[in-house]
Amino acid sequence: MMDLVIKNCKFVDKEGEYNIAVKDGKIAEISKLNIEADKEIDAKTNYVLPGFIDPHVHFRDPGLTKKEDFKTGSEAAAAGGFTTFIDMPNTIPKTNTYKAFKEKLEIANKKCIINFKLQAGVNTLEEMKKIMKLEPASFKIFMDLEDDETLEKIFKDLAILKNETNYNGLVTAHCEKQSIILDNMEKYKDSTEPIAYSYVRNSLSEEESVKQTINLSSKNNLKLHICHLSSKKALKMAKEANVSYEFTPHHLLLNNDYYNKLGTIIKTNPPLREEKDKISISDIDETTIIGTDHAPHTLEEKHKGVFNSSPGISNIETVVPLLLTEVNKNNIDLKLIPKILSENVAKVFNLKTKGKIAIGYDADFTIIDLKKEGKFNIDSFKTKGKYSPFDGWEYQGKSIMTIVNGKIIVKD
C-alpha cells in the first residue's frame, strides 16, 4: 500500500492524465492505472510540476528576524509554490564561519516547513575547509563589497579548497563592480531622486563585474553561477562563457521608470535597468533559472531616502502567478516553467533527487491552476515584508497546492 496517490494529474510534456504514488517521501510509481494508497489527492486535471526551488532568498535568520525569519520565510515560500529554497549568507552573524553556519543550520531545522540549503560566505581557507563539513550549497561572493586584489585572493583560495576537499567548485556571485559604483556615487551623492540609485549602480558596473567574475572563475577552474542578472550585455557574456545565471521577476517585468512611480520601495541591488539595457520575458529560454532574491525589510527601512533606504524586494509569493500570467499571454511556453523554476536549479546546485517527477525522486510537487484569477494583496502575504511593486497587479494562473516530501503543506 502506498502512502499517497495524486490522481488525475496533467504533465506539461505528456498527453493524458496520470496518477503519482508516493511511499516514504519518494515517488514510487507513475501510471495511468489506478493505484491504491492510504491517502488520495485529486489534482482535478490541473498540471502537477516538480516542486519549485528558489535558489536565492534572504530569510534574515539569525540576527535580522524583525524583517523575516525561517518560519515566516518558509511559509511564504510554500504559499508561493516553493518546496525548497537556498538561503544567502549575509545575516548577523554572516555564515562564513563553521560556528555561525552550524548555528544557522540548527535554527533552520527547527523553523522551516519546507526543504532548504544554506549558502556559505567566503572567509579564510582554513575556515572554509571547516564549513565544507556542513555541506553548503556553494560559496557566495558579493563582488561589489571587495576590491580587485581581495577578489583575486578569494578565487585563488576557493581553487585550493576545491583541490583539497570535496568542494565541487561552485561559486555564486553578486556581480557589481565596486570601483565603478564609487565613482558614480561622487556624481550623484547629492541627488534626492530615487532613480539616481540606478545610475550609481548602472548596467556598466554589472557588465564589468560579470566579465571579471567569468575570468576569475575560469582562471581558477571554478564553476560560476551569476545571481540576479539584469543586463542584456551581461546575459550575452554569460551565455558565451556557458555559465549559469538567474533572473528575478522585478528585473524581467519592471524598468527604472518605476522609481518615479514607487520611489525607494523598489530599491534593490542590482537596481532596475533602463528599458534599453534590461532583460525581458523574451530572454527566458531552456537554460534560464528564476531566483526571486526575496529580500524583505521593514517599511521604515524602505523609506529613508535614495541612498539610506535598504535595498531589497519581497518576491516569493508573487513570482509564480506573474510567470503563469505570461504563460497565459503566450509570452512563455508552459513547458519551460518546470525547467526554469525547478529542474535547472537542481542541476546547478547538485540537488540530485529534486527537479523532476520521476521514480525515486523526492515527492515534492507544485500543483498549478492556469485558470485561477486574482489580484495581489500585500495584506494577505505570509512574509513579514509587507510591500511589493506588484501589489494590486492582476494575475491569471497560480499554485494551488504545495506538497513537500509527500505531505501537503499548502492547499488552496
NUDOLO-209338 format. One line per 5 residues: their letters; for each residue x, y, z of C-alpha. Coordinates in Angstrom, 3 decimals. Layout:
a	X,Y,Z ~ ...
end
This chain:
mmdlv	0.000,0.000,0.000 ~ 1.294,3.430,-0.987 ~ 1.237,6.356,1.451 ~ -0.275,8.802,-1.028 ~ -1.615,8.897,-4.547
iknck	-2.195,12.088,-6.523 ~ -4.863,11.289,-9.099 ~ -5.816,12.938,-12.389 ~ -2.512,14.756,-12.916 ~ -1.569,16.521,-16.118
fvdke	2.114,16.855,-17.068 ~ 3.424,19.622,-19.327 ~ 5.276,17.165,-21.591 ~ 2.816,14.233,-21.807 ~ -0.667,13.598,-23.153
geyni	-3.448,12.297,-20.938 ~ -3.822,12.068,-17.175 ~ -1.637,10.205,-14.702 ~ -1.592,9.031,-11.105 ~ 1.505,9.556,-8.954
avkdg	2.148,7.267,-5.987 ~ 4.313,8.238,-3.014 ~ 5.991,5.947,-0.483 ~ 8.275,7.124,2.351 ~ 8.546,10.627,0.881
kiaei	9.675,9.401,-2.552 ~ 7.933,8.975,-5.887 ~ 7.251,5.237,-6.120 ~ 5.039,4.869,-9.191 ~ 3.641,6.891,-12.100
sklni	0.795,5.266,-14.011 ~ -2.419,5.834,-15.939 ~ -3.885,2.925,-13.974 ~ -5.493,3.228,-10.557 ~ -3.135,2.972,-7.572
eadke	-4.251,2.120,-4.038 ~ -2.953,4.345,-1.228 ~ -3.716,5.355,2.350 ~ -4.488,8.893,1.200 ~ -5.710,10.337,-2.083
idakt	-5.463,13.802,-3.605 ~ -7.436,14.702,-6.711 ~ -5.465,17.089,-8.918 ~ -8.632,17.607,-10.983 ~ -6.677,17.593,-14.271
nyvlp	-4.536,20.530,-13.139 ~ -0.849,20.500,-14.021 ~ 1.414,18.819,-11.459 ~ 5.005,20.054,-11.641 ~ 8.188,19.139,-9.773
gfidp	8.319,21.215,-6.586 ~ 9.652,24.698,-7.280 ~ 13.125,25.586,-5.962 ~ 14.187,29.159,-5.208 ~ 17.996,29.427,-5.386
hvhfr	18.141,32.918,-3.897 ~ 16.358,34.089,-0.748 ~ 17.238,36.224,2.261 ~ 15.159,34.897,5.161 ~ 17.215,37.014,7.606
dpglt	17.589,34.414,10.363 ~ 19.558,34.918,12.586 ~ 20.073,38.486,13.692 ~ 17.591,40.310,11.453 ~ 14.368,38.489,12.299
kkedf	12.273,41.656,12.501 ~ 12.480,41.606,8.666 ~ 11.847,37.843,8.207 ~ 12.755,34.524,9.819 ~ 12.870,30.897,8.721
ktgse	9.289,30.286,9.868 ~ 7.647,33.207,8.059 ~ 10.005,32.921,5.098 ~ 9.369,29.219,4.565 ~ 5.619,29.755,4.994
aaaag	5.735,32.485,2.343 ~ 7.761,30.197,0.076 ~ 5.268,27.351,0.475 ~ 2.355,29.721,-0.166 ~ 4.136,30.826,-3.325
gfttf	4.500,27.242,-4.573 ~ 8.082,26.527,-3.475 ~ 9.175,23.276,-1.864 ~ 12.885,24.125,-1.470 ~ 14.922,27.304,-1.027
idmpn	18.589,28.272,-0.786 ~ 19.294,30.987,1.786 ~ 22.033,33.605,1.445 ~ 24.892,34.150,3.927 ~ 24.636,37.889,4.695
tipkt	22.895,37.520,8.046 ~ 24.103,38.542,11.517 ~ 26.461,36.853,12.036 ~ 27.450,36.059,8.444 ~ 27.514,32.343,7.690
ntyka	31.211,32.464,6.811 ~ 32.438,30.512,9.860 ~ 31.808,26.930,10.891 ~ 30.219,28.086,14.151 ~ 27.819,30.561,12.508
fkekl	26.890,28.132,9.722 ~ 26.179,25.325,12.196 ~ 24.031,27.568,14.401 ~ 22.045,28.827,11.409 ~ 21.534,25.242,10.247
eiank	20.111,24.316,13.651 ~ 17.726,27.288,13.599 ~ 16.533,26.419,10.093 ~ 15.932,22.782,11.036 ~ 13.669,23.905,13.876
kciin	11.697,26.575,12.000 ~ 11.412,25.611,8.322 ~ 8.311,23.927,6.949 ~ 9.911,23.119,3.561 ~ 13.296,21.851,2.334
fklqa	16.316,24.132,2.349 ~ 20.025,24.544,1.718 ~ 22.326,27.285,3.002 ~ 24.943,29.320,1.162 ~ 28.288,29.920,2.846
gvntl	30.142,33.199,2.808 ~ 33.840,33.380,1.962 ~ 36.488,33.555,4.671 ~ 39.984,32.220,5.329 ~ 40.892,28.985,3.636
eemkk	41.001,27.148,6.976 ~ 37.552,28.380,7.967 ~ 36.087,27.400,4.596 ~ 37.560,23.903,4.980 ~ 35.646,23.567,8.258
imkle	32.424,24.842,6.648 ~ 32.697,22.153,3.960 ~ 31.865,19.534,6.627 ~ 28.362,21.072,6.773 ~ 27.734,20.784,3.007
pasfk	26.971,24.370,1.911 ~ 25.059,24.852,-1.345 ~ 28.023,26.878,-2.631 ~ 30.182,29.843,-1.626 ~ 28.642,33.258,-2.264
ifmdl	30.810,36.223,-3.258 ~ 29.498,39.788,-3.142 ~ 31.771,41.245,-5.806 ~ 30.617,44.805,-5.014 ~ 31.977,44.570,-1.467
eddet	35.573,43.678,-2.395 ~ 38.448,45.341,-4.227 ~ 40.260,43.621,-7.098 ~ 43.191,42.398,-5.020 ~ 40.929,40.798,-2.440
lekif	38.864,39.130,-5.152 ~ 41.982,37.590,-6.696 ~ 42.814,36.005,-3.339 ~ 39.261,34.772,-2.700 ~ 39.106,32.926,-6.024
kdlai	42.594,31.512,-5.540 ~ 41.637,30.191,-2.085 ~ 38.488,28.604,-3.493 ~ 40.608,26.833,-6.118 ~ 42.796,25.410,-3.337
lknet	39.662,24.434,-1.399 ~ 38.412,22.531,-4.443 ~ 41.684,20.633,-4.730 ~ 41.953,19.776,-1.046 ~ 38.328,18.966,-0.085
nyngl	35.137,17.586,-1.641 ~ 34.091,21.124,-2.678 ~ 32.697,20.951,-6.221 ~ 33.934,24.436,-7.137 ~ 30.534,26.136,-7.439
vtahc	30.740,29.898,-6.867 ~ 27.608,32.039,-6.617 ~ 28.285,35.693,-7.399 ~ 26.579,39.040,-6.927 ~ 28.127,40.960,-9.830
ekqsi	28.554,44.714,-9.480 ~ 31.898,46.496,-9.822 ~ 32.900,48.333,-6.654 ~ 35.169,50.923,-8.311 ~ 32.500,51.980,-10.840
ildnm	29.887,52.319,-8.105 ~ 32.191,54.512,-6.009 ~ 32.996,56.772,-8.977 ~ 29.318,57.168,-9.861 ~ 28.430,57.872,-6.252
ekykd	30.565,61.015,-6.384 ~ 28.422,62.307,-9.247 ~ 25.043,61.570,-7.711 ~ 25.626,61.735,-3.932 ~ 23.534,64.896,-3.535
stepi	20.583,63.638,-5.593 ~ 17.183,63.269,-3.941 ~ 15.564,61.477,-6.894 ~ 15.151,57.700,-6.292 ~ 16.029,56.951,-9.932
aysyv	19.571,58.232,-9.261 ~ 20.253,54.944,-7.499 ~ 20.001,53.126,-10.830 ~ 22.607,55.461,-12.318 ~ 25.070,54.930,-9.457
rnsls	24.901,51.152,-9.812 ~ 24.479,51.254,-13.592 ~ 24.480,48.411,-16.097 ~ 28.175,49.019,-16.838 ~ 29.022,48.167,-13.216
eeesv	27.262,44.816,-13.658 ~ 28.778,44.087,-17.065 ~ 32.344,44.822,-15.961 ~ 31.841,42.702,-12.852 ~ 30.376,39.797,-14.847
kqtin	33.399,39.953,-17.163 ~ 35.781,39.951,-14.186 ~ 33.941,37.137,-12.397 ~ 33.907,34.940,-15.502 ~ 37.671,35.486,-15.918
lsskn	38.467,34.746,-12.264 ~ 36.297,31.631,-12.266 ~ 37.801,30.330,-15.489 ~ 41.388,31.059,-14.381 ~ 40.837,29.130,-11.154
nlklh	38.840,26.274,-12.710 ~ 35.685,27.085,-10.731 ~ 32.044,26.724,-11.753 ~ 30.173,30.057,-11.786 ~ 26.531,30.905,-11.133
ichls	25.556,34.576,-11.575 ~ 22.830,35.938,-9.316 ~ 20.024,38.305,-10.403 ~ 21.463,39.023,-13.857 ~ 19.711,42.135,-15.191
skkal	21.597,43.496,-18.221 ~ 21.299,42.212,-21.805 ~ 25.043,42.672,-22.366 ~ 25.822,40.727,-19.187 ~ 23.462,37.986,-20.376
kmake	25.332,37.744,-23.679 ~ 28.630,37.333,-21.771 ~ 27.160,34.646,-19.511 ~ 25.844,32.673,-22.475 ~ 29.132,32.918,-24.369
anvsy	31.012,31.704,-21.277 ~ 28.441,28.922,-20.713 ~ 27.858,29.841,-17.071 ~ 24.519,29.562,-15.264 ~ 22.542,32.612,-14.245
eftph	19.227,33.597,-12.718 ~ 16.614,36.250,-13.488 ~ 14.375,37.940,-10.918 ~ 10.728,38.863,-11.613 ~ 11.396,42.557,-10.968
hllln	14.260,42.755,-13.458 ~ 12.163,40.925,-16.063 ~ 8.963,42.939,-15.687 ~ 9.996,46.408,-14.481 ~ 12.348,49.144,-15.666
ndyyn	13.863,52.076,-13.814 ~ 10.900,54.338,-14.686 ~ 9.220,52.647,-11.720 ~ 11.458,54.639,-9.368 ~ 9.396,57.667,-10.379
klgti	6.162,55.804,-9.566 ~ 7.077,53.822,-6.444 ~ 10.168,55.523,-5.040 ~ 12.541,53.600,-2.787 ~ 10.076,50.713,-2.322
iktnp	11.650,49.203,-5.446 ~ 15.250,49.925,-4.482 ~ 17.289,46.736,-4.872 ~ 20.786,45.568,-5.867 ~ 21.362,45.484,-8.746
plree	18.794,48.205,-9.408 ~ 16.133,48.214,-12.091 ~ 17.604,48.966,-15.507 ~ 16.816,51.426,-18.254 ~ 14.489,49.856,-20.814
kdkis	17.206,49.841,-23.499 ~ 19.601,47.847,-21.283 ~ 17.345,45.412,-19.433 ~ 16.493,41.755,-19.808 ~ 12.886,40.873,-20.617
isdid	10.467,37.936,-20.698 ~ 11.615,37.125,-24.245 ~ 15.101,36.332,-22.859 ~ 13.768,33.315,-20.940 ~ 14.804,30.034,-22.550
ettii	15.563,26.411,-21.611 ~ 18.749,27.371,-19.741 ~ 17.157,30.086,-17.595 ~ 16.788,29.909,-13.818 ~ 14.381,32.086,-11.869
gtdha	15.589,33.306,-8.469 ~ 13.371,35.665,-6.509 ~ 16.094,37.423,-4.474 ~ 13.349,37.674,-1.840 ~ 14.896,40.278,0.476
phtle	12.349,41.825,2.861 ~ 12.912,44.838,5.101 ~ 10.695,46.805,7.444 ~ 8.649,49.592,5.868 ~ 10.610,52.114,7.930
ekhkg	13.870,50.849,6.400 ~ 12.436,51.227,2.890 ~ 11.663,54.942,3.371 ~ 14.964,56.529,4.379 ~ 15.836,58.361,1.183
vfnss	17.701,57.481,-2.000 ~ 20.912,56.137,-0.502 ~ 19.910,55.243,3.067 ~ 16.863,53.111,2.291 ~ 17.513,49.359,2.443
pgisn	17.745,47.547,-0.913 ~ 15.513,44.515,-1.389 ~ 12.077,43.371,-2.581 ~ 9.628,40.753,-1.244 ~ 9.065,38.447,-4.207
ietvv	8.485,34.842,-3.237 ~ 4.672,34.965,-3.167 ~ 4.266,36.832,-6.472 ~ 6.708,35.210,-8.888 ~ 4.728,32.084,-9.848
plllt	1.460,33.912,-10.676 ~ 3.465,36.537,-12.578 ~ 5.137,33.868,-14.723 ~ 1.916,31.887,-15.242 ~ 0.226,35.114,-16.364
evnkn	2.948,35.400,-19.023 ~ 2.199,31.785,-19.997 ~ -1.461,32.706,-20.448 ~ -0.402,35.678,-22.581 ~ 1.633,33.241,-24.761
nidlk	4.862,35.016,-23.806 ~ 6.319,31.908,-22.113 ~ 5.913,28.275,-23.178 ~ 4.318,26.283,-20.332 ~ 6.919,23.553,-20.877
lipki	9.605,25.985,-19.695 ~ 8.022,26.505,-16.247 ~ 9.308,23.275,-14.599 ~ 12.734,23.886,-16.147 ~ 13.190,27.483,-15.002
lsenv	11.626,27.001,-11.555 ~ 12.932,23.546,-10.654 ~ 14.942,21.337,-12.996 ~ 17.703,23.807,-13.901 ~ 18.217,24.874,-10.273
akvfn	18.513,21.241,-9.167 ~ 21.183,20.617,-11.809 ~ 23.312,23.654,-10.949 ~ 23.178,23.120,-7.179 ~ 23.505,19.341,-7.391
lktkg	20.149,18.551,-5.750 ~ 20.227,15.032,-7.138 ~ 16.775,13.839,-6.035 ~ 14.895,17.024,-6.907 ~ 13.768,18.861,-10.035
kiaig	11.892,16.049,-11.803 ~ 8.784,13.941,-11.458 ~ 10.406,10.531,-11.786 ~ 10.504,7.324,-9.784 ~ 12.988,7.568,-6.915
ydadf	12.910,11.358,-6.775 ~ 11.680,13.290,-3.741 ~ 7.909,13.649,-3.551 ~ 7.974,17.439,-3.899 ~ 5.173,18.791,-6.093
tiidl	3.629,22.114,-7.037 ~ 0.113,21.904,-8.461 ~ -0.911,24.899,-10.566 ~ -4.280,26.104,-11.820 ~ -3.708,28.055,-15.028
kkegk	-7.232,29.465,-14.966 ~ -7.227,30.831,-11.412 ~ -7.501,34.622,-11.462 ~ -6.877,37.175,-8.749 ~ -5.180,40.356,-7.662
fnids	-2.133,40.587,-5.397 ~ -2.972,41.908,-1.942 ~ 0.069,42.555,0.218 ~ -2.024,42.244,3.395 ~ -2.615,38.553,2.664
fktkg	1.093,37.715,2.212 ~ 2.809,35.387,4.706 ~ 6.092,37.294,4.552 ~ 6.912,40.000,7.088 ~ 7.974,42.221,4.167
kyspf	4.648,43.975,3.644 ~ 5.471,45.765,0.404 ~ 5.733,44.798,-3.259 ~ 5.932,46.612,-6.593 ~ 3.353,44.059,-7.783
dgwey	0.757,44.850,-5.092 ~ -2.577,45.307,-6.872 ~ -1.433,43.605,-10.103 ~ -3.927,41.158,-11.590 ~ -2.806,37.643,-12.445
qgksi	-4.091,34.527,-14.183 ~ -2.543,31.257,-13.015 ~ -1.483,30.279,-9.512 ~ -0.061,27.450,-7.454 ~ -2.933,25.839,-5.541
mtivn	-1.139,23.061,-3.662 ~ 2.395,22.600,-2.331 ~ 3.471,19.074,-1.375 ~ 6.816,18.548,0.389 ~ 8.265,15.076,0.917
gkiiv	4.818,13.599,0.247 ~ 2.999,15.854,2.730 ~ 0.528,18.627,1.901 ~ 1.945,21.912,3.199 ~ -0.362,24.345,1.371
kd	-3.813,23.661,-0.037 ~ -5.845,26.389,-1.814
end
